[in-house]
Structures are given as structure tokens and as C-alpha cells.
């Protein structure tokens, strides 16, 4: 079967598509600069940090503090990493965390206890419409139940939470229904499904590819940038449900230029590398249905019980999303790739919870690379029209002008004040 060769401008697309229909002022990356000398561990604590640097510090402290480490979160107002410690009689753990540049908070629940609670929830309360993740801000497990969890199912969930003991978990009711955000529609197509491209990457064999949600692959192996159009990309690997929700999709034309960036309309955000999420971190999401949205990370290593099955290892956020946004990119103001849209509840009118596949985990699983050293044709970008090739990736057919209804408008809206950093 012959494959359509994407013109260079067409294929070099903007990850995440066009439009910016509902986000706050964002993206020019000069805010949150680290203080001079912040790399010196003897510097006065706590240090001022960018969210990406806070994630790196949290990972380092998890290893340094051992069993005393009880999670961490980013205080965006003060631009500091807050680390929870269970000090006991060993006050030196507090000193070590402070010397590393973190603000320290002593708490009661250890990560061992919280993780044991999560295992109990998995064995006793794996009910469709539920999720749980450790919330370091409260030092508890945040359990969420959607509108379908009623009657005996609610009683079972509630009794399981109570069995964990006082102060270990809280339950939150969600008005919506947990679902994956796939939709029939008019953007990037595979069968009757429409999804969103996450990030352009380079596959292990050097070919251009992109990441999207694994559940999108259920629509079919081949993706087109127009309904009924000729395929331009093919699913190589996919995981869903189970230990993640991600897919690697390779462009059929090996000459496709696939830069490492996200096009939010009139502004392009270069993506430099993948990074771990930090609770409290400000993040932005692009999708082929709702365009640009923003919010905060609420929890890590979340377990979500979708109707199709249980998915583990996700990032929980308060960023909105809707059907068709699946697979879309979650990133930071300063160009870090964080996640791929999986699913959740609610919509962008009423809000809700949305879960994301960590990009770092997906890259490691499929053997792909992202960023200046890994993106195919990273230095050669195209305008909004090219988004079609990229979005073909599973996101949207034509990131700006070719996007489906409601997307083209975003191409123009993308350059307004909402894309200017006002912090």
C-alpha cells in the first residue's frame, strides 16, 4: 500500500494542535527562575525553584532520606519544594532536607504506610468509577468516586477506607463519570475514533514517531489526518489498560519532519525534555477538542478504574478535558513534557478530574527519545498548517487551520494575552 508523503511544512507540525480556548495567561518562560547559587546544597534553605527543578530535587531527596521520606509537593506561591518527613527520633533527616534546599514538614504517615493503604484499596475496592493517589499536601490517600459509585459499591469503598485507620485516606465524590476521552469526530482518525497527538519523538530505530494514549489504539492501527483519508501513521506499540495508557505511533514516511514543540496557536512552546510531575505544579494541556487548558497536579502514581479496566501509574490533575482530547500533550511553561491525556470526569464547562500518562514512563517503555537530541527534524518547524502531519499522530488533523470545528479559531486566539506570562 502506498502512503502519502507529507510535505515538509505539513508534517513538521505542532504537537498538541492549535487553539487556546480556555487557559489562563501562560507560557513565555521567564518566570520561576532559580536563584543564583541554587545548585549549592549549603545555600540558605528553602531555595526558590522552578517546578521542573523541584521535581528533580524531590527525586534526589527520596533517595537521600530513605524511609523518612513521605512525599513532596511544589508550593507555587513561594516557588519552593515542600518535603514531608517522618523524623521520629532522627532529627538529622530534617537537617539533610533543609541543606538540600527544601522546606520541611514533619508528618505522621510514612510512604510505606500510604502505599500499603493503596494496595488494600486495590485488593478490596477495585470498583469501576474509582481512583486513588497519595496526596502529599494532606499526607493522606485521596480516594475519588464518580457518580456511578452508589449503593453497595459506595458502602464497600467507604468501609475499605475506614479499615485503613483514622487519618489515612479521604473520599471525594465526583459529579461526572470516569471515562477515556476518545470521541468520534473530525480531527485525526482511526476508524470512528478521534484522539490528540501528545509529543513527537524519535523511535528506537531512528524513525520519526509520536506518543498518544494507548486506548486510542483501540480505534485501529492506522491513523489519518482526514476522515476516510489515506493513513499517514501506524501504531507500533500500545499499552491499555494495565501499567499505563500510552502508544507509540510511527510516521509512515521516514522523511517526516517532527519537531519537539507544542503549537498553541500563534505561539510555539519548544519542548526540551521529559520530566517527572510534582504535586502542586502548574501544567498546561493541549487537545483536539478543547485546545489549551491549565491547572495543577494533584497526585502521582494514581490508580484509575475505568470501565475498560484498571490503569496504574497515572498523574491526577484538576485540568479539564473532553472526548477527543485523549493523548494530548501536558507540558510546563518552560517546555518540559510531563504527560499524555488519558481520561477522567467532567468537562471544560464544569471542571473535573483528568488523569495523565507520565511521558517519562512511556518513553522508557517504548524505547523512544524526546527533545533536542531525540526529535526527528527538531530544528525545522512549520506553521499551523503543518500540524496536520503531526497531529495526524493521533491528535488532530491539522493543528490549526485543518483542525476540526472549533480548532481553527484557536489558531488565531493562540497569540492573545492568555499566552503571555503575567506572573
C-alpha positions as CSV (number, residue, x, y, z in Angstrom):
1,X,0.0,0.0,0.0
2,X,1.4,3.4,-0.9
3,X,1.5,6.1,1.7
4,X,1.0,9.8,1.2
5,X,4.3,11.7,1.6
6,X,3.6,14.6,3.9
7,X,5.0,17.9,2.6
8,X,7.8,19.2,4.9
9,X,5.7,22.1,6.3
10,X,2.7,19.9,6.7
11,X,4.4,17.1,8.6
12,X,6.6,19.2,10.9
13,X,3.6,20.1,12.9
14,X,2.9,21.5,16.2
15,X,2.4,19.0,18.8
16,X,-0.9,19.3,20.5
17,X,-2.6,21.2,17.7
18,X,-3.8,24.7,17.5
19,X,-6.1,26.8,19.7
20,X,-6.2,28.3,23.1
21,X,-9.8,28.5,24.0
22,X,-9.7,28.4,27.8
23,X,-6.4,28.8,29.5
24,X,-5.0,31.4,31.8
25,X,-2.2,33.7,30.9
26,X,0.8,31.5,30.4
27,X,3.7,30.4,28.5
28,X,6.6,32.8,28.0
29,X,9.3,31.0,30.0
30,X,11.0,33.7,32.1
31,X,9.1,33.3,35.3
32,X,10.1,31.0,38.2
33,X,13.8,31.4,37.6
34,X,16.1,29.8,40.1
35,X,18.1,31.8,42.5
36,X,21.8,32.3,41.8
37,X,23.8,29.7,43.6
38,X,20.8,27.4,44.0
39,X,22.9,24.4,43.0
40,X,25.0,24.8,46.1
41,X,23.5,22.5,48.7
42,X,24.8,24.7,51.5
43,X,22.8,27.6,50.3
44,X,20.1,29.0,52.6
45,X,17.0,26.9,52.6
46,X,14.4,26.7,51.3
47,X,15.6,27.6,47.8
48,X,13.5,29.3,45.1
49,X,12.9,26.7,42.4
50,X,11.3,26.2,39.1
51,X,8.8,23.3,39.2
52,X,11.0,21.1,37.0
53,X,13.9,21.6,39.3
54,X,11.7,20.9,42.3
55,X,10.8,17.5,40.7
56,X,14.5,16.7,40.4
57,X,15.2,17.7,44.0
58,X,12.2,15.6,45.2
59,X,13.6,12.5,43.4
60,X,17.0,13.1,45.0
61,X,15.6,13.6,48.5
62,X,13.6,10.4,48.2
63,X,16.8,8.5,47.9
64,X,18.7,10.6,50.4
65,X,16.0,10.4,53.2
66,X,15.0,6.7,52.7
67,X,12.1,5.6,54.9
68,X,11.8,9.1,56.4
69,X,10.7,10.5,53.1
70,X,6.9,10.8,53.0
71,X,6.3,12.6,49.7
72,X,6.8,16.2,48.4
73,X,4.9,18.9,46.7
74,X,5.6,22.2,44.9
75,X,4.4,25.4,46.6
76,X,3.8,27.6,43.6
77,X,3.2,30.7,45.6
78,X,6.6,30.6,47.3
79,X,8.3,28.6,44.5
80,X,9.6,26.1,47.0
81,X,9.6,22.3,47.3
82,X,7.9,21.2,50.5
83,X,9.1,17.8,51.7
84,X,7.3,15.6,54.1
85,X,9.4,13.7,56.6
86,X,8.6,11.2,59.3
87,X,11.5,12.2,61.6
88,X,10.9,10.1,64.7
89,X,14.0,10.4,66.9
90,X,16.3,11.1,64.0
91,X,16.4,14.9,63.6
92,X,19.2,14.7,61.1
93,X,16.7,13.9,58.3
94,X,15.2,17.3,58.7
95,X,18.7,18.9,58.5
96,X,19.6,17.0,55.4
97,X,16.4,18.0,53.6
98,X,16.9,21.7,54.6
99,X,20.5,21.6,53.4
100,X,19.4,20.3,50.1
101,X,17.1,23.3,49.7
102,X,13.6,22.1,50.6
103,X,11.1,23.4,53.1
104,X,10.5,20.6,55.6
105,X,7.2,19.5,57.1
106,X,7.0,16.7,59.7
107,X,4.1,14.3,59.1
108,X,2.6,11.2,60.7
109,X,2.0,8.8,57.7
110,X,5.1,7.3,56.0
111,X,5.2,6.4,52.3
112,X,5.3,2.7,53.4
113,X,2.0,3.1,55.2
114,X,0.4,5.1,52.5
115,X,1.5,2.6,49.8
116,X,0.2,-0.2,51.9
117,X,-3.1,1.6,52.1
118,X,-3.2,1.9,48.3
119,X,-2.6,-1.9,48.0
120,X,-5.5,-2.5,50.3
121,X,-7.7,-0.4,48.1
122,X,-6.6,-2.3,45.1
123,X,-7.4,-5.7,46.6
124,X,-10.6,-4.7,48.3
125,X,-12.1,-1.8,46.3
126,X,-11.2,-2.1,42.7
127,X,-14.6,-0.7,41.5
128,X,-15.2,0.9,38.1
129,X,-15.5,4.7,38.7
130,X,-13.0,4.9,41.5
131,X,-9.4,6.2,41.7
132,X,-6.8,6.8,44.4
133,X,-3.5,8.6,44.7
134,X,-1.3,9.7,47.5
135,X,-1.8,13.4,48.2
136,X,1.4,14.8,49.9
137,X,-0.3,18.0,50.8
138,X,-2.6,16.3,53.2
139,X,-0.3,13.3,53.8
140,X,-3.3,11.0,53.0
141,X,-4.6,8.9,50.2
142,X,-7.1,10.8,48.1
143,X,-9.9,8.4,47.0
144,X,-12.3,9.7,44.3
145,X,-15.6,8.1,43.4
146,X,-17.6,9.1,40.3
147,X,-21.3,9.3,40.0
148,X,-21.7,5.6,39.2
149,X,-20.4,4.5,42.6
150,X,-23.6,4.2,44.6
151,X,-25.3,1.7,46.9
152,X,-23.3,-1.4,47.7
153,X,-20.3,-0.2,45.7
154,X,-20.2,3.0,47.8
155,X,-20.6,1.1,51.0
156,X,-17.7,-1.2,50.0
157,X,-15.5,1.7,49.2
158,X,-16.3,3.6,52.3
159,X,-15.7,0.6,54.6
160,X,-12.4,-0.1,52.9
161,X,-11.3,3.4,53.5
162,X,-12.4,3.2,57.1
163,X,-10.4,0.0,57.6
164,X,-7.2,1.8,56.7
165,X,-7.5,3.7,60.0
166,X,-8.1,7.3,61.0
167,X,-6.1,9.9,59.2
168,X,-5.0,7.6,56.3
169,X,-7.4,8.5,53.5
170,X,-10.2,10.8,52.4
171,X,-13.1,10.2,49.9
172,X,-14.1,12.8,47.3
173,X,-17.3,12.5,45.2
174,X,-17.1,13.5,41.6
175,X,-20.2,14.6,39.8
176,X,-19.0,13.2,36.4
177,X,-18.2,9.7,35.2
178,X,-14.6,8.4,34.7
179,X,-14.1,7.6,31.0
180,X,-11.3,7.7,28.5
181,X,-11.5,10.8,26.3
182,X,-11.9,9.2,22.9
183,X,-14.6,10.6,20.5
184,X,-16.0,10.1,17.1
185,X,-15.4,13.3,15.2
186,X,-13.4,15.3,12.8
187,X,-9.8,15.5,13.6
188,X,-7.2,12.7,13.4
189,X,-8.9,9.5,12.7
190,X,-8.6,5.7,13.1
191,X,-11.9,4.0,12.3
192,X,-14.5,6.1,14.2
193,X,-12.1,7.4,16.9
194,X,-10.5,10.8,17.2
195,X,-7.6,11.5,19.5
196,X,-4.9,14.0,20.0
197,X,-1.2,13.8,19.4
198,X,1.0,14.1,22.5
199,X,4.6,14.6,21.7
200,X,6.8,14.0,18.6
201,X,9.6,11.6,19.4
202,X,12.3,9.5,17.7
203,X,11.7,5.8,17.9
204,X,14.5,3.4,18.9
205,X,15.4,2.7,15.2
206,X,15.7,6.4,14.4
207,X,12.3,6.8,12.7
208,X,10.0,9.8,13.4
209,X,7.1,8.9,15.6
210,X,4.8,10.4,18.2
211,X,3.2,9.4,21.6
212,X,-0.5,9.3,22.2
213,X,-2.9,7.5,24.6
214,X,-2.8,3.7,24.5
215,X,-6.6,3.4,24.5
216,X,-6.7,5.4,21.2
217,X,-5.1,2.4,19.5
218,X,-8.4,0.5,20.0
219,X,-9.7,2.5,17.1
220,X,-7.3,0.9,14.7
221,X,-3.6,0.6,13.8
222,X,-3.6,3.2,11.1
223,X,-4.2,6.9,11.5
224,X,-5.3,9.5,9.0
225,X,-5.5,13.3,9.1
226,X,-8.9,13.3,7.5
227,X,-12.0,11.1,7.9
228,X,-11.6,8.3,5.5
229,X,-8.3,9.7,4.3
230,X,-5.1,7.8,3.4
231,X,-3.2,6.6,6.5
232,X,0.0,8.6,7.4
233,X,1.0,6.8,10.7
234,X,0.8,3.3,12.1
235,X,0.6,2.1,15.7
236,X,3.9,0.4,16.7
237,X,3.3,-0.3,20.4
238,X,0.3,0.3,22.8
239,X,-0.5,-0.3,26.4
240,X,-4.0,-0.1,27.9
241,X,-5.4,-1.0,30.4
242,X,-2.7,-2.1,32.8
243,X,0.5,-0.4,33.7
244,X,-0.2,2.8,31.8
245,X,-2.1,4.3,28.9
246,X,0.3,5.1,26.0
247,X,1.1,4.2,22.4
248,X,4.0,4.8,20.1
249,X,2.8,5.6,16.5
250,X,5.4,5.9,13.7
251,X,5.0,8.1,10.7
252,X,4.7,6.1,7.5
253,X,7.0,8.5,5.7
254,X,10.5,8.2,7.3
255,X,11.3,11.7,5.9
256,X,8.6,13.3,8.0
257,X,9.9,16.3,10.0
258,X,8.6,16.1,13.5
259,X,9.9,18.9,15.7
260,X,9.9,18.7,19.5
261,X,7.4,21.5,20.3
262,X,3.8,22.3,21.1
263,X,1.9,24.7,18.9
264,X,-0.8,26.5,20.9
265,X,-1.8,28.8,18.1
266,X,0.3,31.9,17.4
267,X,2.9,30.7,19.9
268,X,5.1,27.7,19.9
269,X,6.5,26.2,23.0
270,X,9.8,24.3,22.4
271,X,9.9,21.0,24.3
272,X,13.4,20.4,25.7
273,X,13.0,17.2,27.6
274,X,10.6,14.9,29.5
275,X,10.3,15.4,33.2
276,X,8.6,13.9,36.2
277,X,5.5,15.7,37.6
278,X,5.4,17.3,41.0
279,X,2.2,17.7,43.1
280,X,1.3,21.4,43.1
281,X,3.0,22.0,39.8
282,X,1.3,24.3,37.2
283,X,0.7,22.4,33.9
284,X,-0.9,23.0,30.5
285,X,-2.8,20.6,28.3
286,X,-3.4,20.8,24.5
287,X,-6.1,18.7,22.9
288,X,-8.0,18.5,19.6
289,X,-11.4,19.2,21.2
290,X,-10.8,21.9,23.8
291,X,-7.5,23.3,22.9
292,X,-5.4,24.8,25.7
293,X,-6.3,24.3,29.4
294,X,-4.3,24.8,32.6
295,X,-4.4,23.6,36.2
296,X,-2.3,21.8,38.8
297,X,-1.0,18.4,39.6
298,X,-3.0,16.8,42.4
299,X,-1.4,13.4,42.9
300,X,1.1,10.9,41.5
301,X,1.1,7.2,40.8
302,X,-2.7,7.3,40.6
303,X,-4.8,4.2,40.0
304,X,-7.9,4.7,37.9
305,X,-10.6,2.1,37.5
306,X,-12.1,2.8,34.0
307,X,-15.0,0.7,32.6
308,X,-12.4,-0.9,30.3
309,X,-10.1,-1.9,33.1
310,X,-7.7,-0.6,35.8
311,X,-4.8,1.7,34.8
312,X,-1.9,2.4,37.2
313,X,0.9,4.9,37.4
314,X,-1.0,7.9,36.3
315,X,-0.8,11.6,37.2
316,X,-4.0,13.1,38.7
317,X,-4.8,16.8,37.9
318,X,-7.6,19.4,38.0
319,X,-7.1,20.2,34.4
320,X,-10.2,19.8,32.3
321,X,-10.6,17.7,29.2
322,X,-13.3,16.3,26.9
323,X,-13.7,13.5,24.4
324,X,-11.2,13.8,21.6
325,X,-8.5,15.3,23.9
326,X,-7.2,11.8,24.6
327,X,-3.4,11.5,24.0
328,X,-2.9,15.3,24.0
329,X,0.2,16.8,25.5
330,X,0.6,18.0,29.1
331,X,3.6,20.3,29.5
332,X,5.0,23.2,31.5
333,X,5.5,26.8,30.8
334,X,9.2,26.3,30.3
335,X,9.0,23.4,27.9
336,X,9.0,20.2,29.9
337,X,6.9,17.3,28.6
338,X,5.0,15.9,31.5
339,X,2.1,13.7,30.4
340,X,-0.4,12.3,27.8
341,X,-4.1,12.8,28.4
342,X,-5.7,9.5,29.5
343,X,-9.2,10.2,30.9
344,X,-11.3,11.4,33.8
345,X,-14.6,13.0,34.6
346,X,-16.3,16.3,33.9
347,X,-15.7,18.8,31.1
348,X,-14.3,22.2,30.4
349,X,-17.5,23.9,31.4
350,X,-17.9,22.4,34.8
351,X,-14.4,21.2,35.5
352,X,-13.4,17.8,36.9
353,X,-10.5,15.4,37.3
354,X,-8.2,14.4,34.5
355,X,-5.5,11.7,34.6
356,X,-2.3,11.6,32.5
357,X,0.2,9.0,31.5
358,X,3.7,10.2,32.6
359,X,5.8,10.8,29.5
360,X,9.0,9.6,31.2
361,X,7.4,6.1,31.8
362,X,6.1,5.9,28.2
363,X,9.4,6.9,26.7
364,X,11.2,4.2,28.7
365,X,8.7,1.6,27.8
366,X,8.7,2.1,24.1
367,X,12.5,3.0,23.8
368,X,11.9,6.4,22.2
369,X,13.6,9.7,22.8
370,X,12.3,13.3,23.0
371,X,13.8,16.7,22.9
372,X,16.6,18.4,21.1
373,X,18.7,15.2,21.0
374,X,15.9,13.0,20.1
375,X,13.3,14.7,17.9
376,X,13.3,14.0,14.3
377,X,13.8,17.3,12.5
378,X,13.5,19.2,15.7
379,X,15.1,22.3,14.3
380,X,12.9,22.6,11.3
381,X,9.4,23.7,12.3
382,X,6.4,24.6,10.3
383,X,3.5,26.8,10.7
384,X,-0.1,25.9,11.7
385,X,-0.8,24.1,8.5
386,X,1.9,21.5,9.1
387,X,0.2,20.5,12.3
388,X,-1.8,18.2,10.1
389,X,1.0,15.8,9.8
390,X,1.9,15.8,13.4
391,X,-1.5,15.7,14.6
392,X,-2.0,13.0,12.3
393,X,-0.2,11.4,15.0
394,X,-3.4,10.8,16.7
395,X,-4.2,14.2,17.7
396,X,-5.8,16.3,15.2
397,X,-5.8,16.5,11.6
398,X,-4.2,19.8,11.0
399,X,-3.2,21.6,14.1
400,X,-4.5,25.0,13.2
401,X,-6.3,25.5,10.0
402,X,-7.1,21.9,9.4
403,X,-8.4,21.2,12.8
404,X,-12.0,20.2,13.2
405,X,-14.7,22.7,14.1
406,X,-13.7,24.9,16.9
407,X,-10.0,24.3,16.4
408,X,-9.3,26.7,13.6
409,X,-10.5,29.5,15.8
410,X,-7.8,28.7,18.3
411,X,-5.1,29.3,15.7
412,X,-5.9,32.9,15.9
413,X,-6.7,33.0,19.6
414,X,-3.4,31.4,20.4
415,X,-1.5,34.7,20.4
416,X,-3.6,36.7,22.8
417,X,-2.8,37.8,26.3
418,X,-3.6,34.4,27.7
419,X,-0.2,33.2,26.3
420,X,1.8,35.9,28.0
421,X,3.3,35.2,31.3
422,X,1.9,37.7,33.8
423,X,3.4,36.1,36.9
